[in-house]
Amino acid sequence: MRMLKNCFVGQINNFIAHRCSFGNKETSYTALAEFDAFCARHYPYEQILTKELAIGNNVHQLAVKANALGFIDAPKLDTEMRE
């Protein structure tokens, strides 16, 4: 298992182990590793998954994607925001 850093480590590891018991690969959960890094960096002492934390993570993922592309894909962003 990968080394996670935030206070949700137990729940994330349990979720990954549960999914892997059904044959999923641990490497398919990179989004959880990114979520872990985001929480550790921005909310190091948070012990409850709040709406603010979840929205902050979503906005961060969108910003990372826009930075990597060099632009904001407005139609795709609109679709992702509605999901």
C-alpha positions in Angstrom: 0.0 0.0 0.0 1.1 3.5 -0.7 2.0 5.8 2.1 -0.8 8.3 2.8 -0.4 11.4 4.9 -3.8 12.8 6.1 -6.1 11.9 8.9 -8.4 9.9 6.5 -5.6 7.3 6.0 -7.5 4.5 7.8 -10.7 5.0 5.8 -8.8 5.4 2.4 -6.7 2.3 3.0 -9.8 0.3 4.1 -11.6 1.4 1.0 -8.7 0.4 -1.3 -8.3 -2.9 0.4 -12.0 -3.6 0.1 -12.0 -2.7 -3.6 -8.8 -4.8 -4.2 -10.5 -7.8 -2.6 -12.9 -7.7 -5.6 -10.0 -7.8 -8.0 -9.4 -4.1 -8.6 -5.8 -2.9 -8.8 -4.5 -0.6 -6.1 -2.9 1.6 -8.8 -6.4 2.4 -10.1 -7.0 4.7 -7.1 -4.6 7.5 -8.0 -7.4 10.1 -7.4 -7.4 9.0 -3.7 -3.7 9.6 -3.5 -4.2 13.1 -5.0 -7.0 13.7 -2.5 -4.8 12.6 0.3 -2.0 14.9 -0.7 -4.5 17.8 -1.1 -5.9 17.2 2.4 -2.4 16.9 4.0 -1.3 20.1 2.4 -4.4 22.3 2.9 -6.3 20.7 5.8 -3.7 18.8 7.9 -5.8 18.7 11.1 -9.2 18.2 9.6 -10.8 15.0 11.0 -14.2 15.3 9.3 -14.8 15.2 5.6 -16.7 18.5 5.1 -18.4 20.0 2.0 -15.7 22.7 2.0 -12.9 20.2 1.9 -14.6 18.2 -1.0 -15.3 21.4 -3.0 -11.8 22.6 -2.4 -10.4 19.4 -3.7 -12.6 19.6 -6.8 -11.5 23.1 -7.6 -7.9 22.2 -7.1 -8.2 19.3 -9.6 -9.8 21.6 -12.1 -7.0 24.2 -11.6 -4.3 21.5 -12.0 -6.0 20.3 -15.3 -6.3 23.8 -16.6 -2.6 24.6 -15.8 -1.5 21.4 -17.5 -3.5 22.1 -20.7 -2.6 25.8 -20.7 -6.2 26.8 -21.0 -9.7 26.1 -19.6 -11.9 23.9 -21.7 -15.2 25.7 -21.0 -17.6 23.1 -22.4 -15.9 20.3 -20.6 -15.7 22.3 -17.4 -19.4 23.0 -17.6 -20.1 19.2 -18.1 -17.9 18.2 -15.2 -19.4 20.8 -12.9 -22.9 19.5 -13.6 -21.9 15.9 -12.8 
